[in-house]
């Protein structure tokens, strides 16, 4: 199975931070990102977290494809096995 690279880990951390912030907003009506970075720069942070979420969709499909493979099998062999 392929190891996660630095971009995968960065996206994962941003998703956790974004999820925790949404939890704070939902439970306590407190936006930590806006409190730290201000309203103007907070929007940039939210956009970066959104991009991390989009990238994570790709990353999870990559991991899911690797999880379906047998040990020692290459990606092309998995596709051929499904077609048969």
N, CA, C and O atoms as a Tinker XYZ file with bonds, in Angstrom:
   336  protein
     1  N      0.838000   -1.178000    0.000000    73     2
     2  CA     0.000000    0.000000    0.000000    64     1     3
     3  C      0.886000    1.245000    0.000000    63     2     4     5
     4  O      1.940000    1.269000    0.636000    81     3
     5  N      0.456000    2.249000   -0.702000    73     3     6
     6  CA     1.229000    3.474000   -0.835000    64     5     7
     7  C      1.141000    4.296000    0.448000    63     6     8     9
     8  O      0.077000    4.416000    1.056000    81     7
     9  N      2.269000    4.853000    0.842000    73     7    10
    10  CA     2.301000    5.727000    2.019000    64     9    11
    11  C      1.759000    7.100000    1.653000    63    10    12    13
    12  O      1.804000    7.505000    0.492000    81    11
    13  N      1.252000    7.806000    2.638000    73    11    14
    14  CA     0.749000    9.153000    2.409000    64    13    15
    15  C      1.919000   10.113000    2.244000    63    14    16    17
    16  O      2.909000   10.022000    2.971000    81    15
    17  N      1.807000   11.031000    1.289000    73    15    18
    18  CA     2.864000   12.021000    1.082000    64    17    19
    19  C      2.561000   13.286000    1.894000    63    18    20    21
    20  O      1.568000   13.341000    2.619000    81    19
    21  N      3.403000   14.276000    1.770000    73    19    22
    22  CA     3.263000   15.490000    2.581000    64    21    23
    23  C      1.968000   16.236000    2.257000    63    22    24    25
    24  O      1.365000   16.841000    3.144000    81    23
    25  N      1.537000   16.196000    0.995000    73    23    26
    26  CA     0.309000   16.884000    0.619000    64    25    27
    27  C     -0.912000   16.186000    1.220000    63    26    28    29
    28  O     -1.859000   16.845000    1.649000    81    27
    29  N     -0.885000   14.855000    1.250000    73    27    30
    30  CA    -1.967000   14.100000    1.889000    64    29    31
    31  C     -2.075000   14.471000    3.365000    63    30    32    33
    32  O     -3.170000   14.718000    3.870000    81    31
    33  N     -0.946000   14.509000    4.048000    73    31    34
    34  CA    -0.943000   14.832000    5.484000    64    33    35
    35  C     -1.372000   16.276000    5.734000    63    34    36    37
    36  O     -2.092000   16.553000    6.693000    81    35
    37  N     -0.930000   17.199000    4.871000    73    35    38
    38  CA    -1.319000   18.602000    5.019000    64    37    39
    39  C     -2.823000   18.754000    4.854000    63    38    40    41
    40  O     -3.470000   19.454000    5.633000    81    39
    41  N     -3.380000   18.100000    3.841000    73    39    42
    42  CA    -4.827000   18.160000    3.621000    64    41    43
    43  C     -5.571000   17.544000    4.801000    63    42    44    45
    44  O     -6.593000   18.073000    5.238000    81    43
    45  N     -5.064000   16.435000    5.313000    73    43    46
    46  CA    -5.684000   15.770000    6.458000    64    45    47
    47  C     -5.713000   16.687000    7.681000    63    46    48    49
    48  O     -6.737000   16.780000    8.356000    81    47
    49  N     -4.613000   17.356000    7.969000    73    47    50
    50  CA    -4.544000   18.277000    9.111000    64    49    51
    51  C     -5.502000   19.454000    8.909000    63    50    52    53
    52  O     -6.192000   19.860000    9.845000    81    51
    53  N     -5.546000   20.000000    7.691000    73    51    54
    54  CA    -6.462000   21.112000    7.421000    64    53    55
    55  C     -7.915000   20.696000    7.579000    63    54    56    57
    56  O     -8.736000   21.485000    8.046000    81    55
    57  N     -8.244000   19.466000    7.196000    73    55    58
    58  CA    -9.613000   18.977000    7.373000    64    57    59
    59  C     -9.965000   18.837000    8.852000    63    58    60    61
    60  O    -11.088000   19.137000    9.257000    81    59
    61  N     -9.017000   18.387000    9.648000    73    59    62
    62  CA    -9.256000   18.276000   11.090000    64    61    63
    63  C     -9.458000   19.664000   11.699000    63    62    64    65
    64  O    -10.380000   19.869000   12.488000    81    63
    65  N     -8.605000   20.606000   11.338000    73    63    66
    66  CA    -8.738000   21.973000   11.852000    64    65    67
    67  C    -10.080000   22.566000   11.426000    63    66    68    69
    68  O    -10.769000   23.189000   12.234000    81    67
    69  N    -10.452000   22.375000   10.161000    73    67    70
    70  CA   -11.732000   22.883000    9.671000    64    69    71
    71  C    -12.910000   22.238000   10.371000    63    70    72    73
    72  O    -13.884000   22.911000   10.706000    81    71
    73  N    -12.823000   20.924000   10.595000    73    71    74
    74  CA   -13.904000   20.232000   11.297000    64    73    75
    75  C    -14.052000   20.690000   12.729000    63    74    76    77
    76  O    -15.167000   20.869000   13.217000    81    75
    77  N    -12.924000   20.882000   13.410000    73    75    78
    78  CA   -12.974000   21.382000   14.787000    64    77    79
    79  C    -13.551000   22.794000   14.833000    63    78    80    81
    80  O    -14.310000   23.130000   15.743000    81    79
    81  N    -13.192000   23.613000   13.856000    73    79    82
    82  CA   -13.723000   24.977000   13.813000    64    81    83
    83  C    -15.234000   24.945000   13.593000    63    82    84    85
    84  O    -15.965000   25.699000   14.235000    81    83
    85  N    -15.712000   24.082000   12.693000    73    83    86
    86  CA   -17.157000   23.980000   12.483000    64    85    87
    87  C    -17.857000   23.475000   13.738000    63    86    88    89
    88  O    -18.982000   23.883000   14.025000    81    87
    89  N    -17.211000   22.601000   14.479000    73    87    90
    90  CA   -17.773000   22.155000   15.750000    64    89    91
    91  C    -17.914000   23.300000   16.735000    63    90    92    93
    92  O    -18.929000   23.422000   17.421000    81    91
    93  N    -16.886000   24.141000   16.800000    73    91    94
    94  CA   -16.957000   25.313000   17.680000    64    93    95
    95  C    -18.065000   26.264000   17.255000    63    94    96    97
    96  O    -18.776000   26.819000   18.093000    81    95
    97  N    -18.206000   26.449000   15.943000    73    95    98
    98  CA   -19.265000   27.331000   15.443000    64    97    99
    99  C    -20.636000   26.740000   15.774000    63    98   100   101
   100  O    -21.534000   27.460000   16.210000    81    99
   101  N    -20.794000   25.452000   15.569000    73    99   102
   102  CA   -22.082000   24.816000   15.794000    64   101   103
   103  C    -22.484000   24.747000   17.258000    63   102   104   105
   104  O    -23.637000   25.008000   17.600000    81   103
   105  N    -21.540000   24.397000   18.121000    73   103   106
   106  CA   -21.867000   24.223000   19.535000    64   105   107
   107  C    -21.829000   25.521000   20.341000    63   106   108   109
   108  O    -22.647000   25.727000   21.237000    81   107
   109  N    -20.871000   26.394000   20.012000    73   107   110
   110  CA   -20.657000   27.576000   20.855000    64   109   111
   111  C    -20.784000   28.900000   20.111000    63   110   112   113
   112  O    -20.586000   29.962000   20.701000    81   111
   113  N    -21.115000   28.849000   18.816000    73   111   114
   114  CA   -21.206000   30.056000   17.989000    64   113   115
   115  C    -19.910000   30.876000   18.057000    63   114   116   117
   116  O    -19.942000   32.105000   18.121000    81   115
   117  N    -18.774000   30.174000   18.042000    73   115   118
   118  CA   -17.457000   30.809000   18.120000    64   117   119
   119  C    -16.611000   30.336000   16.944000    63   118   120   121
   120  O    -16.358000   29.141000   16.796000    81   119
   121  N    -16.178000   31.267000   16.116000    73   119   122
   122  CA   -15.364000   30.953000   14.944000    64   121   123
   123  C    -13.896000   31.237000   15.283000    63   122   124   125
   124  O    -13.463000   32.390000   15.280000    81   123
   125  N    -13.145000   30.189000   15.570000    73   123   126
   126  CA   -11.749000   30.330000   15.982000    64   125   127
   127  C    -10.881000   30.888000   14.854000    63   126   128   129
   128  O     -9.992000   31.700000   15.111000    81   127
   129  N    -11.120000   30.471000   13.622000    73   127   130
   130  CA   -10.315000   30.951000   12.486000    64   129   131
   131  C    -10.469000   32.453000   12.321000    63   130   132   133
   132  O     -9.479000   33.164000   12.146000    81   131
   133  N    -11.699000   32.940000   12.377000    73   131   134
   134  CA   -11.928000   34.380000   12.262000    64   133   135
   135  C    -11.358000   35.127000   13.468000    63   134   136   137
   136  O    -10.857000   36.242000   13.325000    81   135
   137  N    -11.432000   34.523000   14.644000    73   135   138
   138  CA   -10.890000   35.167000   15.840000    64   137   139
   139  C     -9.371000   35.311000   15.749000    63   138   140   141
   140  O     -8.812000   36.308000   16.206000    81   139
   141  N     -8.699000   34.313000   15.157000    73   139   142
   142  CA    -7.236000   34.362000   15.056000    64   141   143
   143  C     -6.782000   35.222000   13.884000    63   142   144   145
   144  O     -5.890000   36.056000   14.034000    81   143
   145  N     -7.396000   35.021000   12.713000    73   143   146
   146  CA    -6.895000   35.658000   11.490000    64   145   147
   147  C     -7.700000   36.852000   11.023000    63   146   148   149
   148  O     -7.284000   37.531000   10.084000    81   147
   149  N     -8.826000   37.133000   11.633000    73   147   150
   150  CA    -9.672000   38.234000   11.191000    64   149   151
   151  C    -10.607000   37.790000   10.083000    63   150   152   153
   152  O    -10.418000   36.733000    9.482000    81   151
   153  N    -11.616000   38.604000    9.819000    73   151   154
   154  CA   -12.645000   38.241000    8.851000    64   153   155
   155  C    -12.098000   38.177000    7.428000    63   154   156   157
   156  O    -12.471000   37.285000    6.666000    81   155
   157  N    -11.226000   39.100000    7.061000    73   155   158
   158  CA   -10.722000   39.140000    5.688000    64   157   159
   159  C     -9.825000   37.947000    5.379000    63   158   160   161
   160  O    -10.005000   37.290000    4.353000    81   159
   161  N     -8.875000   37.663000    6.241000    73   159   162
   162  CA    -7.954000   36.550000    6.005000    64   161   163
   163  C     -8.592000   35.206000    6.342000    63   162   164   165
   164  O     -8.155000   34.166000    5.850000    81   163
   165  N     -9.629000   35.230000    7.185000    73   163   166
   166  CA   -10.351000   34.004000    7.515000    64   165   167
   167  C    -10.972000   33.369000    6.288000    63   166   168   169
   168  O    -11.023000   32.143000    6.183000    81   167
   169  N    -11.447000   34.188000    5.355000    73   167   170
   170  CA   -12.001000   33.681000    4.105000    64   169   171
   171  C    -10.971000   32.927000    3.279000    63   170   172   173
   172  O    -11.293000   31.927000    2.637000    81   171
   173  N     -9.735000   33.407000    3.297000    73   171   174
   174  CA    -8.649000   32.720000    2.587000    64   173   175
   175  C     -8.386000   31.364000    3.234000    63   174   176   177
   176  O     -8.179000   30.371000    2.536000    81   175
   177  N     -8.394000   31.320000    4.565000    73   175   178
   178  CA    -8.177000   30.060000    5.278000    64   177   179
   179  C     -9.292000   29.067000    4.933000    63   178   180   181
   180  O     -9.020000   27.890000    4.695000    81   179
   181  N    -10.539000   29.533000    4.905000    73   179   182
   182  CA   -11.651000   28.655000    4.559000    64   181   183
   183  C    -11.518000   28.127000    3.130000    63   182   184   185
   184  O    -11.847000   26.971000    2.868000    81   183
   185  N    -11.038000   28.963000    2.205000    73   183   186
   186  CA   -10.837000   28.517000    0.825000    64   185   187
   187  C     -9.759000   27.440000    0.759000    63   186   188   189
   188  O     -9.896000   26.474000    0.009000    81   187
   189  N     -8.689000   27.597000    1.537000    73   187   190
   190  CA    -7.621000   26.593000    1.573000    64   189   191
   191  C     -8.144000   25.282000    2.149000    63   190   192   193
   192  O     -7.807000   24.209000    1.650000    81   191
   193  N     -8.963000   25.360000    3.191000    73   191   194
   194  CA    -9.556000   24.144000    3.766000    64   193   195
   195  C    -10.477000   23.482000    2.742000    63   194   196   197
   196  O    -10.512000   22.255000    2.651000    81   195
   197  N    -11.213000   24.267000    1.980000    73   195   198
   198  CA   -12.060000   23.721000    0.920000    64   197   199
   199  C    -11.257000   23.002000   -0.150000    63   198   200   201
   200  O    -11.655000   21.937000   -0.620000    81   199
   201  N    -10.121000   23.585000   -0.539000    73   199   202
   202  CA    -9.238000   22.915000   -1.507000    64   201   203
   203  C     -8.677000   21.625000   -0.935000    63   202   204   205
   204  O     -8.518000   20.639000   -1.654000    81   203
   205  N     -8.377000   21.628000    0.355000    73   203   206
   206  CA    -7.893000   20.409000    1.010000    64   205   207
   207  C     -8.964000   19.327000    0.983000    63   206   208   209
   208  O     -8.647000   18.148000    0.823000    81   207
   209  N    -10.220000   19.709000    1.135000    73   207   210
   210  CA   -11.313000   18.734000    1.081000    64   209   211
   211  C    -11.434000   18.145000   -0.319000    63   210   212   213
   212  O    -11.621000   16.938000   -0.469000    81   211
   213  N    -11.328000   18.984000   -1.342000    73   211   214
   214  CA   -11.390000   18.490000   -2.720000    64   213   215
   215  C    -10.232000   17.543000   -2.997000    63   214   216   217
   216  O    -10.427000   16.484000   -3.593000    81   215
   217  N     -9.032000   17.914000   -2.571000    73   215   218
   218  CA    -7.874000   17.037000   -2.764000    64   217   219
   219  C     -8.052000   15.721000   -2.000000    63   218   220   221
   220  O     -7.642000   14.665000   -2.480000    81   219
   221  N     -8.656000   15.783000   -0.824000    73   219   222
   222  CA    -8.842000   14.569000   -0.019000    64   221   223
   223  C     -9.788000   13.581000   -0.697000    63   222   224   225
   224  O     -9.643000   12.371000   -0.524000    81   223
   225  N    -10.749000   14.078000   -1.461000    73   223   226
   226  CA   -11.612000   13.171000   -2.229000    64   225   227
   227  C    -10.760000   12.362000   -3.192000    63   226   228   229
   228  O    -10.917000   11.145000   -3.289000    81   227
   229  N     -9.853000   13.034000   -3.909000    73   227   230
   230  CA    -8.939000   12.330000   -4.813000    64   229   231
   231  C     -8.047000   11.363000   -4.038000    63   230   232   233
   232  O     -7.858000   10.218000   -4.451000    81   231
   233  N     -7.508000   11.818000   -2.932000    73   231   234
   234  CA    -6.586000   11.005000   -2.144000    64   233   235
   235  C     -7.275000    9.746000   -1.614000    63   234   236   237
   236  O     -6.678000    8.669000   -1.612000    81   235
   237  N     -8.517000    9.874000   -1.168000    73   235   238
   238  CA    -9.239000    8.712000   -0.660000    64   237   239
   239  C     -9.552000    7.713000   -1.769000    63   238   240   241
   240  O     -9.529000    6.505000   -1.533000    81   239
   241  N     -9.842000    8.197000   -2.970000    73   239   242
   242  CA   -10.068000    7.258000   -4.072000    64   241   243
   243  C     -8.778000    6.539000   -4.424000    63   242   244   245
   244  O     -8.800000    5.368000   -4.805000    81   243
   245  N     -7.648000    7.239000   -4.297000    73   243   246
   246  CA    -6.351000    6.611000   -4.546000    64   245   247
   247  C     -6.085000    5.520000   -3.514000    63   246   248   249
   248  O     -5.631000    4.433000   -3.871000    81   247
   249  N     -6.358000    5.791000   -2.256000    73   247   250
   250  CA    -6.161000    4.810000   -1.192000    64   249   251
   251  C     -7.132000    3.644000   -1.359000    63   250   252   253
   252  O     -6.762000    2.490000   -1.145000    81   251
   253  N     -8.377000    3.945000   -1.742000    73   251   254
   254  CA    -9.362000    2.895000   -1.952000    64   253   255
   255  C     -8.967000    1.953000   -3.079000    63   254   256   257
   256  O     -9.176000    0.745000   -2.978000    81   255
   257  N     -8.402000    2.490000   -4.142000    73   255   258
   258  CA    -7.937000    1.667000   -5.253000    64   257   259
   259  C     -6.788000    0.781000   -4.800000    63   258   260   261
   260  O     -6.721000   -0.389000   -5.175000    81   259
   261  N     -5.889000    1.327000   -4.000000    73   259   262
   262  CA    -4.755000    0.546000   -3.518000    64   261   263
   263  C     -5.212000   -0.540000   -2.551000    63   262   264   265
   264  O     -4.612000   -1.614000   -2.509000    81   263
   265  N     -6.262000   -0.283000   -1.772000    73   263   266
   266  CA    -6.740000   -1.258000   -0.800000    64   265   267
   267  C     -7.390000   -2.464000   -1.481000    63   266   268   269
   268  O     -7.420000   -3.553000   -0.907000    81   267
   269  N     -7.907000   -2.283000   -2.692000    73   267   270
   270  CA    -8.545000   -3.372000   -3.418000    64   269   271
   271  C     -7.546000   -4.300000   -4.085000    63   270   272   273
   272  O     -7.908000   -5.390000   -4.530000    81   271
   273  N     -6.299000   -3.880000   -4.157000    73   271   274
   274  CA    -5.277000   -4.688000   -4.817000    64   273   275
   275  C     -4.786000   -5.801000   -3.905000    63   274   276   277
   276  O     -4.765000   -5.659000   -2.682000    81   275
   277  N     -4.398000   -6.892000   -4.509000    73   275   278
   278  CA    -3.786000   -7.989000   -3.773000    64   277   279
   279  C     -2.319000   -7.649000   -3.521000    63   278   280   281
   280  O     -1.736000   -6.864000   -4.269000    81   279
   281  N     -1.713000   -8.221000   -2.489000    73   279   282
   282  CA    -0.295000   -7.941000   -2.227000    64   281   283
   283  C      0.568000   -8.298000   -3.432000    63   282   284   285
   284  O      0.444000   -9.391000   -3.984000    81   283
   285  N      1.428000   -7.394000   -3.833000    73   283   286
   286  CA     2.337000   -7.610000   -4.956000    64   285   287
   287  C      1.709000   -7.364000   -6.315000    63   286   288   289
   288  O      2.387000   -7.518000   -7.331000    81   287
   289  N      0.448000   -6.991000   -6.372000    73   287   290
   290  CA    -0.248000   -6.778000   -7.635000    64   289   291
   291  C     -0.105000   -5.320000   -8.066000    63   290   292   293
   292  O     -0.136000   -4.412000   -7.235000    81   291
   293  N      0.050000   -5.109000   -9.359000    73   291   294
   294  CA     0.153000   -3.755000   -9.888000    64   293   295
   295  C     -1.237000   -3.245000  -10.235000    63   294   296   297
   296  O     -2.185000   -4.024000  -10.330000    81   295
   297  N     -1.357000   -1.943000  -10.422000    73   295   298
   298  CA    -2.649000   -1.322000  -10.679000    64   297   299
   299  C     -3.295000   -1.873000  -11.953000    63   298   300   301
   300  O     -4.504000   -2.105000  -11.960000    81   299
   301  N     -2.547000   -2.089000  -13.013000    73   299   302
   302  CA    -3.090000   -2.589000  -14.264000    64   301   303
   303  C     -3.656000   -3.988000  -14.100000    63   302   304   305
   304  O     -4.661000   -4.321000  -14.729000    81   303
   305  N     -3.035000   -4.818000  -13.265000    73   303   306
   306  CA    -3.514000   -6.167000  -13.046000    64   305   307
   307  C     -4.861000   -6.163000  -12.331000    63   306   308   309
   308  O     -5.690000   -7.038000  -12.580000    81   307
   309  N     -5.094000   -5.188000  -11.440000    73   307   310
   310  CA    -6.367000   -5.088000  -10.732000    64   309   311
   311  C     -7.468000   -4.775000  -11.723000    63   310   312   313
   312  O     -8.550000   -5.356000  -11.646000    81   311
   313  N     -7.213000   -3.866000  -12.655000    73   311   314
   314  CA    -8.205000   -3.499000  -13.658000    64   313   315
   315  C     -8.526000   -4.704000  -14.545000    63   314   316   317
   316  O     -9.687000   -4.929000  -14.887000    81   315
   317  N     -7.519000   -5.468000  -14.911000    73   315   318
   318  CA    -7.726000   -6.637000  -15.761000    64   317   319
   319  C     -8.506000   -7.713000  -15.016000    63   318   320   321
   320  O     -9.323000   -8.411000  -15.616000    81   319
   321  N     -8.261000   -7.853000  -13.715000    73   319   322
   322  CA    -8.952000   -8.860000  -12.918000    64   321   323
   323  C    -10.441000   -8.517000  -12.823000    63   322   324   325
   324  O    -11.276000   -9.420000  -12.854000    81   323
   325  N    -10.787000   -7.238000  -12.709000    73   323   326
   326  CA   -12.198000   -6.840000  -12.624000    64   325   327
   327  C    -12.910000   -7.069000  -13.958000    63   326   328   329
   328  O    -14.080000   -7.451000  -13.979000    81   327
   329  N    -12.215000   -6.838000  -15.062000    73   327   330
   330  CA   -12.819000   -6.972000  -16.382000    64   329   331
   331  C    -13.117000   -8.438000  -16.716000    63   330   332   333
   332  O    -14.017000   -8.723000  -17.506000    81   331
   333  N    -12.382000   -9.343000  -16.131000    73   331   334
   334  CA   -12.554000  -10.760000  -16.460000    64   333   335
   335  C    -13.784000  -11.363000  -15.833000    63   334   336
   336  O    -14.056000  -12.548000  -16.023000    81   335
